Amino acid sequence: MSLCSPSFNLARVCTLWDDTTANPTPQCRILGCSLNPSLDSTSHRPKMVAFRIREHYYPAQNRGFGLRCIGSESVAKGITGSEEGQTGDLKEEFRVGGDYEANIDGGGGDGSGGGDSFGNGGDGEDGRGGGDNDEEKEFGPILKFEEVMKETKARGAELPSDMLEAAKTTGIRQLLLERYLDLQGSAWPLGLLMRYCSMLRNRMLADPSFLFKVGIEIVIDSCCATFAEVQKRGKDFWSEFELYAADLLVGVVVDIALVGLLAPYVRFGKPSTSRGLFGRIQHACDALPSSVFEAERPGCSFSAKQRIATYFYKGVLYGSVGFGCGLIGQGIANMIMNAKRSLKKSEEDVPVPPLVKSAALWGVFLAVSSNTRYQIINGLERLVEASSLAKQVPPVAMAFTVGVRFANNIYGGMQFVDWAKWSGVQ
């Protein structure tokens, strides 16, 4: 068994197999380890220097053998603090050392939210392990630092700092590295954004169709908004084009937020280690799925409480985006309307909408209506994308995305008009 850093500790040692026979099986305990002094300190190759085998004759217990790798900054030293009862039962080994760890035996998550390089903050509170084989089939093996750098240099590319750190500490899944290298080599501006915009990069690595979904959302919403504006303004459309342009620009920002906030994404690096109030809040939010119906993966599962919390958490984010965009969009529209009326007044002029009330309407509408509808859309898209038909014929999933988002925009536009009339904004 190879070790991943200059030191390690034995988390817990118990019976390694079922001992139900008359002849008890010897039990093994590693007492200590240290660096091989003949090797360079940067080679990261520890050498076990002391061990012994003791025979413990006690009833069988089916327990696991856990080995944890400790970060390279820790000092290798013997493992201390073990307690052995009168029956010879080895009770506990205390951990010594660093920050990074990996359960070699595929044990369950500990709630730390560390996770692997693919996922949204790791296991959460009820994370489970034991799915390494399934994960390797889907995302490929974990490439070590040397393998990552070899592949990167072969492509003539460079890794961003967070991916480079992940490659040094935990490694990177082969599929994720290949996706990044392919996307980084894309034409401008996508290749540039992949190198310097981590929000876009991490979402593209998790869902290669992310840009397609954003583009479809913008095109459908812009076309529907243009059609509605032409019907509403009639012959005054061109004279009021500034209002239409302001609404369209704000709509594009809202569309990007609507899709991006619920999209799955890859996380590189360590989770937050802050022990303060805000640190605990950030840690809890990082452990949530990106959407209520996000798919579980090996080593990354979510409880029902986390999914319910996600709905309200994303509602707060949607509401904040809606209120901010409402202030900007309606503020620009009100400025244009007031400037025109200062030059020329007309009896047909409609009242200027209240700024704060309009922004509040946008916030509540996105937090309640849009949040609910887009959560459902994400769940439906996930079901279709996971189907065997969509995997064999990818355009099926793309056609479904176009159809369901078009219907959602039509229904959402009609619902907003009703909300605006009910609230007195329009």
N, C-alpha and C positions, 0 to 999 in steps of 0.2 A: 504494500500500500504506500503510495507516495503522499507526501505532506505538502501543504500549500504555503507554508511560511516557516521562518526560522525557529518557531517554538510551537508547542501544542500542549494541550492538557487533556486528561482523561476525565470526561464529565461525570460518568457514573459507570461502575463495573459491577455486574451481577452475574447470575448464571447465564451462560451463553447458549445453552440448548436444554431441551427437556431431559431431566435426569430422573427417569422412572425405573431404571434398571437396578439390579442388586449391587452392581459395581459402580460406585460413583465416579464421575468424570473429573479430572483435575480442572481447576479453575485458574485463570491467568490474571495477573495484576501487573501492570507496568508501573514501576516506582518513580522513574524520572527520565529526563531526556535533556540533551544540551546540544549546542552546535558542535560540529566536527571542527576542531581547531585547525586542521590541515587544509580546510577549504576557505575560500574568500568569503567574507561576511556578506557580500552581495549576491552570492550564489543561491541563497534561500534553500539550502539543503540541510535539514537537521539530521542528527545521528543519535539513535537511542544508545545510551551508555550503561543503563542498568535495568535489569528486569529479573523477576523471579516467578516461579510457579509454585503456588500453594494448593494443597488439596483441602477443600472444605466439604464436609459431609453434612449436608442439610437438605431439607425437602426441595423439590424442584420448583423453580419460579420462572415463568416465561417473561423475561425482560430483555430489553434491547441493549446493544453495545454502542455507545455514542462516542464519537471522536470529534473534537472541535479544533479547527485551525485558528491560530491567534495571529494578529497583525505583526508585520515585520518589525515594528518599532518596539515591541516588547522584548524584555531580556529573558533568554532561556534559562530556566532554573528547574530544580527538582520539584516535583509535585508534593505538596505537604498538606497536612490537615486531615488525613484520612483517619477514620475511626474504625476500630475493629472490636466487635463485641466479644463476649466470652465464648460465644459459639463459633467464632472464627468468621462471622459474616462481615464482609467488607461493606460498610454502610455508605460512605460518601467520600468523594474526592472534591476538594475545593478548587475552583477555577483560578488560574494564574494568568494574567497577561492582558492582551490587547483588545481591539474593537471589532475586528471582522471575524466572522465565524461561519462555518458551514457544517451541517449535520451530515456526516458521511453515510449514516445508515438510513437517511430519508425520514427522520423523525418528524413529528408534527411541529407546526409553528408555535412560537412562544408569545405571539401578540406584539412583537416588536415592530412589525410592519416593514421589516427590511426587504424581504422578497428577493427575487432575482432581478436580472437586468430587464426582463420583460414583465410588465405588470404595473399595477397602480398602488404602489406602496406596500406590496407584499401580502402577508397572510391575514392581517387584521387580527381580530380577537379570536377567531376560530380557525385560523389557517391550518392547512393540512399538508403534509408532505407525502412522500411515497409515490409521486407521479413523475419521477425523473424520466422513466422510459417513454411515457406518452409525450412528455414535453420535448424530449430529444427528437422524437419522430416528427413533431410538428414544427419545431423551431431549430432543429439541428443541435449538434453538440456544443458545449461551452468551449470556446477557443481561449487558450492562454495568451498571456501578453506577447510572447515571442511569435506565436502564430498570427495574432491580430496584426502586429507590426509588419510581419512578412507579407501578408495579404495586402495591407494598406500600401506599402511601398511598391508592390508589384503593380498596383493600379495608379501609382503616382498621385496619391491623395494624402490628406492629412486629417487626423481625428481631432475634433473639438476637445477642450479640456476635460469636460465631464465624462465623455466616452473614454478618453485616455486614462483617467483615474479609475474608471470601472474596469478597464482591461487589466490594469495593474493589480487590482484588489480581488475582484470576483470573476473576471473574464467576461466575454460577450458571446451571446448566442450567434452561431454561424449565419442563420437567416437574417438576423438584424444587421450584422456587419455587411452582408452582401447587399441588402436593401439600401443601406446608407451609401455604400460606394457607388451603386448604380444611380441613386438619386443625386449624389454630389457631382457626378459626371454629366448631369442633364444640362440642357441649354439654359442660357440666361433668361429670366432671373431665378429659375428654380434652383439651379446649382448653387448660386450665391446665397439664397435664402436657407438652403439646407446646411450650409456651413455656419451661418451667423444667427439664424432664428431657431432657437431650440424648441419653441412652442410648436412651430410648423413641423420641424424635423421629427420630434417625438411622436406626433400624431400620424405623420406619414409612415413612420416605421411600424406603428401598431396597425394602421389601416391604410393600405396603399390607395384605396378609393376615396380618401378623405377630401382631396382637392376636387374630385368629381362631384361629390356631394355638396361642397361649398359652392362650386360653380353653378350647379343645377339650381340650388336654392336662390342664388342671386339672380340668375336669368329668369326663373319663373316669377319671383317676386317683383322684379323690375318690369317684366312684361305685363303682369296683372295690374301693377300700380299705374303704369303708363296708360293702359286701356281705361282704367277707372278715372284717371285724371282727365283724359280727353273727353270722356262722356260727361264728366262733372262740369268742366270749365267750358266746353263747347268752343265757340268762336273766340273766347278770351284766353284760350290755351297759350298762344304764343306771347300775348301781352303779359301773362302771368307765369312765364316760363321759369323765372327765378325761383318762384315758390315750388314748382314741380322739381327743379334741379336740387333744391335744398332737401325736399322730402326724399328724393331718390338717393342722395348721398347718405343721409342718415339711415335709410333702409338697408343700404349695402352693409354698413357697419353692424346693424342689428342682425342681419342674416349671417354674417361671419360669426358673431357671438352665439347665435342660436345653435349653429352646427358645432362650433369649436368647443363650447363648454360641456357638451355631452359626448364628445368623441373620445374613444379610448386612446391612451398614450403610453409610451415607454418611459420609464424613469431610470435614470442612471445616478449613481452616487448613493451616499448614506442617507438614511432618514434623519429627521431633526432629533437632536439629542438635548435640546433645551428642556430644563426642568420647571420653568416658570409657567404661569397660567397660559400665556400666549403660545408657549412651546407645546404644552399639552393639547391646546386647541388645534394647533397646526398638525400635530401628530395624528389626532383623531380625524381631521379632515383629509389628510393624506392617505389614511387607511380606507376611506370610502371609495366605492366604485365610481367611475366617471358618469354613469347613468344607472337608473334603477334596474334596468334589464341587461346590464353588461354581462357577458359570458364569463363563466368561471374557467380558470385554467389550472393545470397542475401546479400546486404550490401557491395558488392565489385564489382564495374563495372568500365569499362575503356572506354575512349573516342576514337574516330578515330585518333585524334592527338597523343594520348599516344601509340596507337598500331603502328603507323608509326614511332614514335620516338624509340620505342622498336627495330624495325628492324635495325636502324642505331646504336643504343647503343650496341646491341648484335653483330653487325658487328665489332665495335671497339674492343669488348672483344675477339671475335673470331680471329681478326687480330693480337691482342697482343699475344694470345696463339700460333697462327701459327708462328709468327716471333720468339718467344722465343724457341719453340720446334724445329724450323728449325735451329736456331743457335746451339742448343745443339746436335741435331741429325746429322746435316751435319758436325759440328765440330768434333764429334767423328769419323765419317766416314772418313773425310779428314786426321785426325791424323793416323788412321790405314793404310790408303792408302800410306801416305808419309813414315810411318815406314817400311812398306813392301818393298817399292821401294828403300829405302836406303840400304836394304840388297840385293835385287835382282831386277834388272831392266829388262824390257821386251819391245820389240817393239809393242806388242799388248796391252800395258797399255793404258787405256783411260785417257784423261785429268782429273785432279782433279777439281771437280766443284767449282765455286767461292762461298765462304762461305756466305757473306752478300747478294749477289744476290739470292742465293738459299733460304735463310731465308726470304727475302722480297717476293719471289714468294709464299712461304708457307703462309705468312701473308695475302697477297692479295687474294689468292685462298680461304682460310678459311673465310675471311671477306665477299667475294662476292658470290662465288659458294656454299660453304658449308653452309653458313648462310641462303641463299635462300632455298636450298634443305631441310635442317633440319627444318626450319620454316614450310614448306609445310608438311613435314612428321608429325610434331607434330599436325598440324591441322587435317590431315587425321586420325591419331590415336585417336584424341579426338572425331571425328565424329563416328568412329566405336565403341569406348568404351561407348559412350552415347546411342547407338542404343539398342533397346529392345532385339535383338537377342544376342548381346554380353553380356548383363546383365543376360540373361537366360543361355547362354552357354559361359562362360568366355574364353575357349580355342579358340574361334573365334577371339577375339581381340589379343590373343597371336600369333596365326597363321598369322594374318594380319601384326603384328609388324615384324615378321621374314621375311615375303615375301617382304614388302615394304623396309625394311632396307637392305636386300640382293640386291635388284634391285638398290637401291641408291648407294651402295658401288661399284657395277660394273660400273655404269655410272660415278660416281665420279672419279674412278681410270682411266678410259679412258679419261675423260676430263682433269685430271691433266697431263697426258702424253702429250696431245696436248698443254696445256699451257706451259709446260717445254720446248718443242721443239720450240714453238713460241718465248719464251723469251730467248732462247739460253743457258739455263742452262744445258740441256741434248742434 
